[in-house]
Amino acid sequence: MQINILLSLLVLVILLLSCKESTRNFSRKTEGVSLLTNIEKAIEVNIDLNNDCLPFDSLMTKVSYVKLETTGDNLIGEISQLLFVDDKIIVVDVWKSKIITVYDMKGHYLYKIGSQGQGPQEYAFFTHVSLTPDKKMLVITDMGSTSLKYYSIDGQFIKSIKCPYWFTTSEFVTDNLIAGFTDGGNVISDENEDYNPLLVVTDLLGNISSSAFQSYYRKEYTSTIFEPIRKFEDRVLYNNPNTDSIYLLTSNSIELAYHLNIKGAKPMIINEDITNDLLREHRRNNPFFNGDFIELKDGAIFHIFESGFPGYRFGIYSNAKQRTFCCDGFRYSPFFCFFDAPKARYGDNTVVVDARSDIALACKDELYKLGKKEEIDEFYKDLTEDSNPVLFFYELKF
C-alpha cells in the first residue's frame, strides 16, 4: 500500500515538473501562472471493483424518466450532449442527425437551435455545445468554419466569432476565457513547433493563460475521448485522454482535482512511444477509466471498463464519507436496467442517462419481471422503435 502511494506521488511530481517546464518555455503568456497547483488538495479516488460493491438501487434514492416527443422535425439519431437551462432540455446530436433540439421538462418538443449549412447563421460542422457563464446563450464550436456560433436559448442567432485556436471541444472558464482541446494539439509558439499542447486556456483574442499536455496524436496513436473538457456549475474540469487524472481549470492555473487509483490496474504511460496497439493490449489486461465522469454537489461518479465483465462498472465518491463505493451491476427496480454511463448532471445530485427506444423495447420482459404491470404499461405506452430516446434521471445518495 505504501509503495503504491509513493509511486503515485512520484508520477505526480514528475508530471508537475515536466508540465511547468513545458509551459515556461513554450506558452505565449506564462509569467505569474502556476500550473498543476494544489496537488495535496486533490481527491484520491480509490476504486476496488471487488469490494464495497453495491446494487445500483442502494446508491440511489429515486429514478424518473422523460420520453422525448418524436416529430418529423426532431428525429434524434444519437445523443452526444445534454444541457439543462430555464426548465428546458437541450439535446445535442453531433454524430447522426447533426441537430440541436429543445424540449420542456415533460419531453414536449419546442424548437431547434440553428441548422447545418454554409450560411453566416448556420454551422458547417459542429463538434461541441457549451453555455456562456450566465447561461443566457448557447455557443456552438463549429470546426467547419473554425468559429464559435452564439445563439440565444430561444434559438435566435446572436453572433459568430473566430475561434482563436483549432478546438474540437471548448468550455467557458470566464466570460472571456475559454478552455479548448483538440487531439492533434495546437502549435502555440513560433520558437518551438514541436510543443503541441492538447489543452489551451485562452481569451477570445488568442492570448494564452495556460497550456499543458503534449499531444502524441499520429497515425500509430489516434485514441482519444469525445468530451475531455466538462463543466459542472461553474467548475471546468479536464481529463487528459487515457489517463487517471482530472484537473480543475481556473483563469490562471491547472489544478489536480481527482486522481483515480483502480486496484489491480497498472498505470498507462502516455508518451512518444505510445501506440494504439499498446493501448489496446493494456486495456485487455487492466480495468480502466474511459473518461466518462460527472461531478455532483456531494460527490462524483466515474465510469470504469473491465475486460470480461458483462456490464459497466462505476466508482461513486462521497465527499462526506471520503470514500468510494462501486456498483456491481445488480439491480432490483425495473428502470435501473437502463443505468449506463451518465450523459449529464441535473440539479445537485442527479445524473441523467439516455436509452434508445429500441433498447428500451428489448428490455421489456426484464422490466415486467422487476416492476408493477401498471407502471411498465405506462412506460411503454406509445413507445416504438422509431421513437426518440428516453432520458432517465437517477438521484444519488451520499
C-alpha positions in Angstrom: 0.0 0.0 0.0 2.8 2.4 1.0 4.7 1.6 -2.2 1.7 2.3 -4.4 1.2 5.7 -2.6 4.8 6.6 -3.1 4.7 5.6 -6.8 1.6 7.7 -7.3 3.2 10.7 -5.7 6.3 10.2 -7.8 4.3 10.2 -11.0 2.5 13.4 -9.9 5.7 15.2 -9.1 7.3 14.2 -12.5 4.1 15.4 -14.2 4.2 18.7 -12.3 7.8 19.4 -13.1 7.6 18.5 -16.8 4.4 20.4 -17.4 5.8 23.5 -15.6 8.9 23.3 -17.7 6.9 23.0 -21.0 4.7 25.9 -20.1 7.6 28.1 -19.0 9.4 27.6 -22.3 6.6 27.5 -24.9 3.4 29.3 -23.7 3.0 32.8 -25.0 1.9 34.1 -21.7 3.3 32.3 -18.6 4.6 34.9 -16.2 2.9 34.5 -12.8 1.0 31.4 -13.9 1.3 28.4 -11.6 0.3 25.2 -13.4 -0.7 21.9 -11.7 -1.0 23.5 -8.3 -2.7 22.3 -5.1 -1.7 18.7 -5.7 -2.0 18.0 -2.0 -5.7 19.0 -2.2 -6.6 16.5 -4.9 -9.1 13.9 -4.1 -7.7 10.3 -4.3 -10.5 8.1 -5.6 -9.6 4.6 -4.6 -11.7 2.1 -6.7 -11.7 -1.5 -5.7 -14.0 -3.4 -8.1 -14.1 -6.5 -5.9 -15.0 -4.8 -2.6 -17.6 -2.2 -1.4 -19.7 -3.2 -4.4 -23.4 -2.5 -4.1 -26.5 -2.8 -6.2 -27.4 0.3 -8.2 -30.6 0.7 -6.1 -28.7 1.1 -2.8 -26.8 4.1 -4.2 -29.8 6.0 -5.5 -32.9 7.4 -3.9 -35.2 7.6 -6.9 -35.4 7.3 -10.6 -37.7 9.0 -13.1 -37.9 9.3 -16.9 -38.8 11.7 -19.6 -39.8 10.4 -23.1 -38.7 12.9 -25.7 -41.5 13.7 -28.1 -41.0 12.4 -31.7 -42.0 14.5 -34.7 -40.8 14.7 -38.3 -38.7 17.7 -37.5 -36.8 16.5 -34.5 -35.6 12.9 -35.1 -32.6 12.2 -32.8 -30.0 9.7 -34.0 -27.7 9.6 -31.0 -27.4 12.0 -28.1 -23.9 13.3 -27.6 -24.7 16.0 -25.0 -27.5 17.1 -22.7 -27.8 20.6 -21.3 -30.4 21.9 -18.8 -31.3 25.6 -18.6 -34.5 27.6 -17.8 -36.6 24.4 -17.3 -35.6 23.3 -20.8 -33.7 20.2 -22.0 -31.2 20.9 -24.8 -30.4 17.7 -26.8 -27.3 17.7 -28.9 -26.7 15.1 -31.7 -23.3 15.8 -33.4 -22.9 12.3 -34.9 -26.1 11.4 -36.8 -28.9 13.9 -37.2 -26.5 16.8 -36.5 -29.2 18.9 -34.9 -29.8 20.7 -31.6 -33.3 20.3 -30.3 -35.1 21.8 -27.2 -37.8 20.2 -25.0 -39.6 21.2 -21.9 -39.1 19.0 -18.8 -42.0 16.8 -19.7 -40.4 16.0 -23.0 -42.6 18.1 -25.3 -40.7 19.3 -28.4 -40.3 23.1 -28.6 -37.8 24.1 -31.3 -34.4 23.6 -33.0 -31.4 25.8 -32.5 -29.6 26.7 -35.7 -29.1 24.4 -38.6 -26.4 22.8 -40.6 -25.2 24.7 -43.7 -22.7 27.2 -45.1 -24.6 30.4 -44.3 -23.4 33.0 -41.8 -26.0 32.0 -39.2 -25.5 28.3 -39.8 -23.0 25.8 -38.5 -20.9 23.8 -41.1 -19.6 21.0 -38.9 -20.1 21.3 -35.1 -18.5 19.1 -32.5 -19.5 20.6 -29.1 -22.0 22.9 -27.5 -21.5 25.0 -24.3 -23.3 27.6 -22.4 -22.0 31.1 -21.5 -21.3 31.6 -17.8 -24.6 33.4 -17.3 -26.4 30.6 -19.2 -28.2 33.1 -21.4 -26.5 32.0 -24.6 -25.6 28.7 -26.2 -22.3 28.5 -28.1 -21.5 26.0 -30.8 -17.9 25.0 -31.6 -18.0 24.9 -35.4 -14.9 23.2 -36.8 -16.3 23.7 -40.3 -15.8 27.4 -40.1 -13.3 27.4 -37.2 -15.7 29.7 -35.3 -17.8 30.0 -32.2 -21.5 30.5 -33.1 -23.6 32.2 -30.4 -27.4 31.6 -30.1 -29.9 32.7 -27.5 -31.6 30.0 -25.5 -34.8 30.5 -27.5 -32.8 29.8 -30.7 -32.1 33.2 -32.1 -28.7 33.7 -33.8 -26.6 36.3 -32.0 -23.1 36.4 -33.5 -20.1 34.4 -34.8 -16.5 35.0 -33.7 -13.3 33.3 -35.0 -12.1 30.6 -32.6 -8.6 31.6 -31.6 -7.2 28.1 -32.0 -8.3 24.8 -33.5 -10.6 23.3 -30.9 -13.0 20.3 -31.1 -14.2 21.0 -27.5 -14.4 24.2 -25.6 -15.9 25.5 -22.4 -16.0 28.9 -20.8 -13.9 29.4 -17.7 -15.0 33.1 -17.5 -16.9 35.4 -19.8 -13.8 36.0 -22.0 -11.7 32.9 -21.2 -12.2 29.5 -22.8 -10.6 26.2 -22.3 -10.1 24.3 -25.6 -9.0 20.8 -26.6 -8.0 19.1 -29.8 -6.4 15.6 -30.0 -3.8 16.8 -32.5 -2.7 19.7 -30.3 -2.1 23.3 -31.3 1.1 25.0 -32.2 1.2 28.0 -29.9 4.9 29.0 -30.2 6.9 30.1 -33.1 10.1 29.2 -31.2 9.2 25.5 -30.7 6.7 23.9 -33.2 7.2 20.5 -31.5 5.2 21.6 -28.5 1.6 20.9 -29.4 -0.5 21.1 -26.2 -3.8 19.2 -26.1 -5.2 21.8 -23.7 -5.1 25.6 -24.2 -6.8 28.1 -21.9 -7.0 31.4 -23.8 -9.1 34.6 -24.2 -11.1 35.1 -27.4 -8.2 37.1 -29.0 -5.8 34.2 -28.6 -3.8 35.4 -25.6 -3.0 32.2 -23.7 -3.4 32.0 -19.9 -2.1 28.5 -19.7 -1.4 25.3 -21.8 -0.4 21.8 -21.0 -0.2 18.1 -22.0 1.8 17.3 -25.1 -0.1 15.7 -28.0 1.2 12.4 -29.3 -1.5 12.0 -31.9 -0.3 10.4 -35.1 -1.0 7.5 -37.4 0.0 5.0 -34.8 -1.8 6.6 -32.0 -5.3 8.0 -32.6 -7.1 7.1 -29.4 -8.9 10.0 -27.6 -12.1 10.7 -25.8 -15.0 12.7 -27.1 -15.6 15.0 -24.1 -12.3 15.6 -22.2 -13.5 19.1 -21.0 -16.7 19.2 -18.9 -18.4 21.9 -17.0 -20.5 21.4 -13.8 -22.0 24.5 -12.3 -19.0 27.0 -12.5 -16.2 24.4 -12.4 -14.5 23.4 -15.6 -12.7 20.0 -15.4 -10.3 18.3 -17.8 -9.4 14.6 -18.1 -6.2 14.1 -20.1 -7.2 11.3 -22.5 -6.3 7.7 -21.5 -5.1 8.8 -18.0 -6.5 8.6 -14.5 -6.2 12.3 -13.6 -8.8 15.0 -13.8 -7.9 18.7 -13.5 -9.7 21.8 -12.4 -9.2 24.7 -14.9 -9.2 28.3 -13.5 -8.3 31.6 -15.0 -4.6 31.3 -14.0 -3.9 27.6 -13.1 -4.5 24.0 -13.8 -5.1 22.2 -10.5 -5.2 18.4 -10.0 -8.8 17.7 -8.8 -9.1 13.9 -8.8 -6.7 11.1 -9.1 -8.1 7.6 -9.7 -6.5 4.6 -8.2 -8.0 1.4 -9.6 -6.9 -1.6 -7.6 -5.1 -4.2 -9.7 -4.6 -1.9 -12.7 -1.1 -1.0 -13.9 -0.7 2.7 -14.8 -0.7 3.5 -18.5 2.3 5.7 -19.6 1.4 8.1 -22.4 4.5 9.4 -24.1 6.1 9.5 -27.6 6.3 5.6 -27.6 2.5 5.1 -27.2 0.6 3.3 -30.0 -3.0 2.1 -30.4 -1.8 -1.5 -30.2 -0.1 -0.9 -26.9 -3.2 0.9 -25.5 -5.5 -1.9 -26.6 -3.2 -4.5 -25.1 -3.1 -2.6 -21.8 -6.9 -2.3 -21.7 -7.3 -6.0 -22.3 -5.4 -6.7 -19.1 -6.5 -3.9 -16.9 -9.7 -2.2 -15.8 -9.5 1.4 -16.9 -11.3 4.8 -16.7 -12.7 5.8 -20.1 -13.1 9.5 -19.4 -16.8 9.5 -18.5 -17.5 11.2 -15.2 -20.0 13.5 -13.6 -19.1 15.9 -10.7 -22.1 16.4 -8.3 -22.7 18.6 -5.4 -21.9 15.9 -2.8 -19.6 13.6 -4.8 -18.7 12.3 -8.2 -19.3 9.3 -10.4 -16.6 7.7 -12.6 -17.3 5.1 -15.3 -14.9 2.1 -15.4 -14.4 -0.5 -18.1 -13.3 -4.0 -17.2 -12.5 -6.6 -19.8 -14.7 -9.7 -19.4 -17.3 -8.0 -17.2 -20.8 -8.2 -18.8 -21.7 -4.6 -17.9 -20.2 -1.3 -16.9 -18.7 -0.6 -13.5 -18.8 2.7 -11.5 -16.9 4.3 -8.7 -19.0 6.7 -6.8 -17.1 9.0 -4.5 -18.8 10.6 -1.4 -17.4 13.9 -0.2 -19.0 13.4 3.2 -17.7 9.9 3.8 -14.4 10.5 1.8 -14.6 7.1 0.3 -15.6 5.4 -3.0 -18.3 2.9 -3.5 -18.6 0.6 -6.5 -21.7 -0.7 -8.4 -21.7 -4.5 -9.0 -24.3 -4.3 -11.9 -27.2 -5.9 -10.0 -30.5 -4.1 -9.7 -33.9 -4.8 -8.3 -36.0 -2.0 -9.7 -37.1 -2.0 -13.3 -35.8 1.3 -14.5 -32.3 0.6 -13.2 -32.0 -1.7 -16.2 -31.0 1.4 -18.2 -28.4 2.7 -15.9 -25.3 3.3 -18.0 -22.6 6.0 -18.5 -24.2 9.2 -17.4 -24.5 12.0 -20.0 -25.2 14.9 -17.7 -25.8 16.3 -14.3 -29.2 17.6 -13.3 -29.7 19.7 -10.1 -27.5 18.8 -7.2 -27.0 15.1 -7.1 -28.9 13.6 -10.1 -27.3 12.0 -13.1 -29.0 11.6 -16.5 -28.7 8.6 -18.7 -30.2 8.2 -22.2 -31.5 5.0 -23.7 -32.5 4.4 -27.3 -36.1 3.3 -27.8 -35.2 0.0 -29.5 -33.0 -0.9 -26.5 -35.8 0.1 -24.1 -38.2 -2.2 -26.1 -35.6 -5.1 -26.0 -35.7 -4.8 -22.1 -39.4 -5.2 -21.9 -39.6 -8.7 -20.5 -36.9 -7.8 -17.8 -38.9 -4.7 -16.8 -42.1 -6.7 -16.3 -40.2 -9.2 -14.1 -39.0 -6.4 -11.8 -41.8 -3.9 -11.8 -45.6 -3.5 -11.4 -47.5 -4.1 -14.6 -49.3 -0.7 -14.5 -46.1 1.3 -14.3 -44.4 -0.7 -17.0 -47.5 -0.4 -19.3 -47.4 3.4 -18.8 -43.7 3.5 -19.7 -44.2 1.5 -22.9 -47.3 3.4 -24.0 -46.8 4.9 -27.5 -43.1 3.9 -27.5 -41.9 2.4 -30.8 -38.5 1.6 -32.3 -38.7 4.9 -34.2 -39.3 7.0 -31.1 -36.7 9.4 -29.8 -34.5 8.3 -26.9 -35.8 8.2 -23.3 -34.0 10.2 -20.5 -33.6 8.6 -17.1 -32.9 10.7 -14.0 -31.1 8.9 -11.2 -30.8 10.7 -7.9 -27.7 9.6 -6.0 -27.4 9.5 -2.2 -24.1 10.1 -0.5 
